[in-house]
Amino acid sequence: MTPVEIDGDPPLTRNGIDQAQKTGEYLKEVLSQRGFTKFVIYSSPFLRCLQTASEVATVLEVRDINLDFLISEVQTNGIFK
């Protein structure tokens, strides 16, 4: 585990980070074509979700990420097994 990793809440892999950046680029292109210029991002409190939201926010030039504890599954060691 990395220093910030909690058992059952793994960080994104390098591939996951790349996918999050590509998702942000895709959203920026599609939404801007439809006239959207301002964005709001909500995220689950899980590390991988926050990392994904952060990558997307960077591409979309969104400064704040809204953390919502209602957007999450129960965090237990066995839930993903």
C-alpha positions as CSV (number, residue, x, y, z in Angstrom):
1,M,0.0,0.0,0.0
2,T,1.1,3.6,-0.6
3,P,1.2,6.0,2.3
4,V,-2.2,7.5,1.3
5,E,-3.9,4.2,0.4
6,I,-6.5,2.7,2.7
7,D,-7.3,-1.0,2.4
8,G,-10.3,-1.3,0.1
9,D,-9.8,2.2,-1.3
10,P,-7.0,1.8,-3.9
11,P,-5.5,4.7,-5.9
12,L,-5.8,5.0,-9.6
13,T,-3.2,3.3,-11.7
14,R,-1.2,5.2,-14.3
15,N,-3.7,3.8,-16.9
16,G,-6.6,5.1,-14.7
17,I,-5.1,8.6,-14.6
18,D,-4.6,8.5,-18.4
19,Q,-8.3,7.5,-18.8
20,A,-9.5,10.2,-16.5
21,Q,-7.5,12.8,-18.5
22,K,-9.0,11.5,-21.7
23,T,-12.5,11.6,-20.2
24,G,-11.9,15.2,-19.3
25,E,-10.8,16.1,-22.8
26,Y,-13.8,14.3,-24.3
27,L,-16.2,16.0,-22.0
28,K,-14.6,19.4,-22.7
29,E,-14.9,18.9,-26.4
30,V,-18.5,17.6,-26.4
31,L,-19.9,20.0,-23.9
32,S,-18.2,23.1,-25.4
33,Q,-19.6,22.1,-28.8
34,R,-23.0,22.3,-27.1
35,G,-22.3,25.7,-25.7
36,F,-21.5,24.7,-22.1
37,T,-18.7,26.7,-20.6
38,K,-19.1,26.3,-16.9
39,F,-18.9,23.0,-15.1
40,V,-19.6,21.7,-11.6
41,I,-18.0,18.4,-10.4
42,Y,-19.2,16.2,-7.6
43,S,-17.2,13.3,-6.3
44,S,-17.5,10.4,-3.9
45,P,-15.0,10.6,-1.0
46,F,-13.1,7.5,-2.2
47,L,-9.5,8.1,-3.3
48,R,-9.8,6.8,-6.8
49,C,-13.0,8.9,-7.3
50,L,-11.3,12.1,-6.1
51,Q,-8.3,11.4,-8.3
52,T,-10.5,10.9,-11.3
53,A,-12.5,14.1,-10.5
54,S,-9.2,16.0,-10.0
55,E,-7.9,15.0,-13.5
56,V,-11.2,15.9,-15.1
57,A,-11.3,19.2,-13.2
58,T,-7.9,20.1,-14.4
59,V,-8.8,19.6,-18.0
60,L,-12.1,21.4,-17.6
61,E,-10.4,24.2,-15.6
62,V,-12.8,23.7,-12.7
63,R,-11.3,24.9,-9.4
64,D,-13.5,23.2,-6.9
65,I,-14.7,19.6,-6.5
66,N,-17.8,19.1,-4.4
67,L,-17.4,16.1,-2.1
68,D,-20.6,14.2,-1.5
69,F,-20.6,11.4,1.0
70,L,-24.0,10.2,-0.4
71,I,-22.2,9.2,-3.6
72,S,-20.5,6.1,-2.3
73,E,-20.8,2.5,-1.5
74,V,-20.1,1.2,2.0
75,Q,-16.4,1.0,2.5
76,T,-15.4,-2.4,3.9
77,N,-12.5,-4.7,3.2
78,G,-14.6,-7.4,1.5
79,I,-17.0,-5.3,-0.6
80,F,-15.0,-5.7,-3.8
81,K,-14.0,-9.3,-3.4
